[in-house]
Amino acid sequence: MSTPRLIKVLGISGSLRKKSFNTAILRAAQEIAPDGMQIHMRGLEDIPLYNDDLREAGYPAPVLAFRREIADADAVLIATPEYNYSIPGVLKNAIDWASRPPDQPFEGKPVAIMGASPGRLGTARAQYHLRQCFVFLDSLVLNRPEVMVGGAHAVIDDGGRLNDEATRDHVAKLLEALGAWTRRLT
Ligand SMILES: Cc1cc2nc3c(=O)[nH]c(=O)nc-3n(C[C@H](O)[C@H](O)[C@H](O)COP(=O)(O)O)c2cc1C
């Protein structure tokens, strides 16, 4: 039997915070990625604020690199915080940069979403706003399982490790589903 080809996933955390819960669940995803999947993480620190004048003058280098990384990935995994019931500006700003022509890299791209917050709903509201953005971008967002990590402060320790086995299993199921989804689509 032939081994399935390696799936390269770009992991994007929507938080710049050093002790971010969302970066922590992405790190956990990296640790538990199934055989045949590799997750490369990318921060959004270097992405400038969107300005169409800058775009018209030529995409800034970090934006070009970001767009290239999305285009080169087989799939994208986003861990989004929830800010005021929606997506943080940092993440929306990066998506806005990626969304402009030519060769909009999210088009047709398999995408999975997860998120963590100390609150009970675990970013549910932000995740649905994020899904709405990807409708316009024509991305192929995985429906389920939904990974909404509530009470994040109780399952992620001071060292930034997701230490709750049930939550790790849930993330693992999302990764399995993303692998199957990506193989089906590409
Ligand atoms: C501006 C702001 C707005 C927030 N709004 C929400 C919210 O609507 N829902 C929620 O569950 N948590 C909210 N929080 C708390 C975040 O979930 C919490 O700060 C979380 O740790 C952010 O994600 P991170 O740990 O990955 O940085 C908010 C935090 C900030 C700074």
The ligand as a Tripos MOL2 file, in Angstrom:
@<TRIPOS>MOLECULE
LIG
   31    33     1     0     0
SMALL
NO_CHARGES

@<TRIPOS>ATOM
      1 C1        -10.1420   43.5540   23.6810 C.3       1 LIG1
      2 C2        -10.5420   42.2380   24.2690 C.ar      1 LIG1
      3 C3        -11.8170   41.7620   24.0880 C.ar      1 LIG1
      4 C4        -12.1990   40.5250   24.5930 C.ar      1 LIG1
      5 N1        -13.4390   40.0240   24.3290 N.ar      1 LIG1
      6 C5        -13.7440   38.7490   24.6390 C.ar      1 LIG1
      7 C6        -14.9570   38.1490   24.1870 C.ar      1 LIG1
      8 O1        -15.7620   38.7510   23.5110 O.2       1 LIG1
      9 N2        -15.1870   36.8450   24.5020 N.ar      1 LIG1
     10 C7        -14.2860   36.1110   25.2340 C.ar      1 LIG1
     11 O2        -14.5390   34.9250   25.4790 O.2       1 LIG1
     12 N3        -13.1250   36.6490   25.6740 N.ar      1 LIG1
     13 C8        -12.8370   37.9400   25.3930 C.ar      1 LIG1
     14 N4        -11.6450   38.5100   25.7900 N.ar      1 LIG1
     15 C9        -10.7330   37.7100   26.6120 C.3       1 LIG1
     16 C10        -9.8400   36.8580   25.6990 C.3       1 LIG1
     17 O3        -10.5300   35.6720   25.3960 O.3       1 LIG1
     18 C11        -8.5480   36.5490   26.4450 C.3       1 LIG1
     19 O4         -7.8310   37.7470   26.6410 O.3       1 LIG1
     20 C12        -7.7080   35.5400   25.7080 C.3       1 LIG1
     21 O5         -6.6540   35.1590   26.5590 O.3       1 LIG1
     22 C13        -7.1850   36.0670   24.3780 C.3       1 LIG1
     23 O6         -6.5690   35.0550   23.6280 O.3       1 LIG1
     24 P1         -4.9920   34.7220   23.7440 P.3       1 LIG1
     25 O7         -4.7830   34.0900   25.1020 O.co2     1 LIG1
     26 O8         -4.7390   33.7540   22.6470 O.co2     1 LIG1
     27 O9         -4.2350   35.9990   23.6110 O.co2     1 LIG1
     28 C14       -11.2730   39.7550   25.3300 C.ar      1 LIG1
     29 C15        -9.9750   40.2550   25.5340 C.ar      1 LIG1
     30 C16        -9.6170   41.4680   24.9980 C.ar      1 LIG1
     31 C17        -8.1910   41.9640   25.1900 C.3       1 LIG1
@<TRIPOS>BOND
     1     1     2 1
     2     2     3 ar
     3     2    30 ar
     4     3     4 ar
     5     4     5 ar
     6     4    28 ar
     7     5     6 ar
     8     6     7 ar
     9     6    13 1
    10     7     8 2
    11     7     9 ar
    12     9    10 ar
    13    10    11 2
    14    10    12 ar
    15    12    13 ar
    16    13    14 ar
    17    14    15 1
    18    14    28 ar
    19    15    16 1
    20    16    17 1
    21    16    18 1
    22    18    19 1
    23    18    20 1
    24    20    21 1
    25    20    22 1
    26    22    23 1
    27    23    24 1
    28    24    25 2
    29    24    26 1
    30    24    27 1
    31    28    29 ar
    32    29    30 ar
    33    30    31 1
@<TRIPOS>SUBSTRUCTURE
     1 LIG1         1 GROUP 0 **** ****
